[in-house]
Amino acid sequence: MEGCLKMRTERTHSELRRALAFYAVVVITALLFNRLRVEMLIVFSLACLGLPFIGGRLDEIIRTIALYPGGWKTAMGLTLVWLLVPFLGLLAVVKGYLGAIFLHPSSRDSLVYLAQKGLLIAPLAVAEEFFFRGYLQETVFRRLWRESRIGPLSLKNLATSMLFGLAHGISYLTPTAFITFFSGLLLGWLTERAGGSIWPATALHAVGNLNIAWLGLLISMNVKWEALF
């Protein structure tokens, strides 16, 4: 009995070391993608999608990409908040503080812009959620800590979110990107509510990134930077 427990522990630690090595590969490819060549997006996506099948257990990996009914209503509610709050905040700044007319692209230009960004953002969201929430959180760390918690948060979510924030900080070469730790907590919590399925969190992740891109476009059209100084 003791020998079986020791073997199981050693196997878990071996899988953890392998997962951290895979994480290093993902971070390096993300850094190369963000700082050097956009072609590295393909390498980054393949690393996120392929490495878990090398290091993870197939039955557990498949469980994370299954479709379950749980989590979708929560994801829809969070998506609505994420779409409205920043947009209304920007509108208030432009109209109230700057006193400017709110400029925005035409409907056609908006659709073209969102479609182009969506072709890039959606696959990235799938790749990131599969590796971080599907593989690290719901496979590797779940086996290590089960459902152990610190207050309302699970250890597997906390650990994954820390690695998620650190990966963004390194790949963008700025410590402010570590703020994605908090979005990681939300995405991890949503994955848990979905029974371990990554899809509600993937949808929220994709919409969130698309919203950031859209807000960046609106800000560039409206904010008179000289009026802020």
Rosetta blueprint (number, residue, H / E / L):
1 M L
2 E H
3 G H
4 C H
5 L H
6 K H
7 M H
8 R H
9 T H
10 E H
11 R H
12 T H
13 H H
14 S H
15 E H
16 L H
17 R H
18 R H
19 A H
20 L H
21 A H
22 F H
23 Y H
24 A H
25 V H
26 V H
27 V H
28 I H
29 T H
30 A H
31 L H
32 L H
33 F H
34 N H
35 R H
36 L L
37 R L
38 V L
39 E L
40 M H
41 L H
42 I H
43 V H
44 F H
45 S H
46 L H
47 A H
48 C H
49 L H
50 G H
51 L H
52 P H
53 F H
54 I H
55 G H
56 G L
57 R L
58 L H
59 D H
60 E H
61 I H
62 I H
63 R H
64 T H
65 I L
66 A L
67 L L
68 Y L
69 P L
70 G L
71 G L
72 W H
73 K H
74 T H
75 A H
76 M H
77 G H
78 L H
79 T H
80 L H
81 V H
82 W H
83 L H
84 L H
85 V H
86 P H
87 F H
88 L H
89 G H
90 L H
91 L H
92 A H
93 V H
94 V H
95 K H
96 G H
97 Y H
98 L L
99 G L
100 A L
101 I L
102 F L
103 L L
104 H L
105 P L
106 S L
107 S H
108 R H
109 D H
110 S H
111 L H
112 V H
113 Y H
114 L H
115 A H
116 Q H
117 K H
118 G H
119 L H
120 L H
121 I H
122 A H
123 P H
124 L H
125 A H
126 V H
127 A H
128 E H
129 E H
130 F H
131 F H
132 F H
133 R H
134 G H
135 Y H
136 L H
137 Q H
138 E H
139 T H
140 V H
141 F H
142 R H
143 R H
144 L H
145 W H
146 R L
147 E L
148 S L
149 R E
150 I E
151 G L
152 P L
153 L E
154 S E
155 L H
156 K H
157 N H
158 L H
159 A H
160 T H
161 S H
162 M H
163 L H
164 F H
165 G H
166 L H
167 A H
168 H H
169 G H
170 I H
171 S H
172 Y L
173 L L
174 T L
175 P H
176 T H
177 A H
178 F H
179 I H
180 T H
181 F H
182 F H
183 S H
184 G H
185 L H
186 L H
187 L H
188 G H
189 W H
190 L H
191 T H
192 E H
193 R H
194 A L
195 G L
196 G L
197 S L
198 I L
199 W H
200 P H
201 A H
202 T H
203 A H
204 L H
205 H H
206 A H
207 V H
208 G H
209 N H
210 L H
211 N H
212 I H
213 A H
214 W H
215 L H
216 G H
217 L H
218 L H
219 I H
220 S H
221 M H
222 N H
223 V L
224 K L
225 W H
226 E H
227 A H
228 L H
229 F L
